[in-house]
Amino acid sequence: MVDEIQQFLTEMARGADATTLELEQKEARLRALVGPERAEELERLWAKEFAPADEEDIKRFMDWSDKELIWTWSRLERSRERRAAAGRAHMIHSQQPAASLLSKEKTRKPGGRD
């Protein structure tokens, strides 16, 4: 059962890595499309660095590429979080067999009898 869990977590991590790479490539294309100044402005919008009135002005003039870039950042964030979660789960599950062996050793009765 542990091997199946490890295999699942490995596949989950690989999938997240592939998704992240794909989204990073898409982000680069969109950044080039909107231009560096607009990308920086959108990045500040994404980070919520603007006052509400300024934020509304920026949103009013957003086109499809602007919205797609922000959507891509959102997906990238989720993909990276999934990858980190898969890594943490993999580390936890890889420690379980060793932890269960240690706990058995500690609970053994003197003389080697269980």
WOPEBEL-V207324 format. One record per pair of residues at least 4 apart in sequence whose C-alpha atoms are under 7 Angstrom apart, sorted by the first residue. I is the first residue (numbers start at 1). J is the second residue. Records with the same first field share a line. If there is no record, write none. Layout:
I->J ; J
This chain:
1->5
2->6
3->7
4->8
5->9
6->10 ; 90
7->11
8->12
9->13 ; 86 ; 90
10->14
11->15
12->16 ; 86
13->17 ; 83 ; 86 ; 87
14->18
15->19
16->20 ; 79 ; 82 ; 83
17->21 ; 83
18->22
19->23 ; 79
20->24 ; 76 ; 79 ; 80
21->25
22->26
23->27 ; 72 ; 76
24->28
25->29
26->30
27->31 ; 69 ; 72
28->32
29->33
30->34 ; 65 ; 69
31->35 ; 36 ; 39
32->36
34->38 ; 39 ; 65 ; 66
35->39
36->40
37->41
38->42
39->43
40->44
41->45
42->46
43->47
44->48 ; 49
45->49 ; 50 ; 55
46->70
50->54 ; 55
51->55
52->56
53->57
54->58
55->59
56->60
57->61
58->62
62->66 ; 67
63->67
64->68
65->69
66->70
67->71
68->72
69->73
70->74
71->75
72->76
73->77
74->78
75->79
76->80
77->81
78->82
79->83
80->84
81->85
82->86
83->87
84->88
85->89
86->90
87->91
88->92
89->93
90->94
91->95
92->96
95->99
96->100
97->101
98->102
99->103
100->104
101->105
102->106
103->107
104->108
108->112 ; 113 ; 114
109->113 ; 114
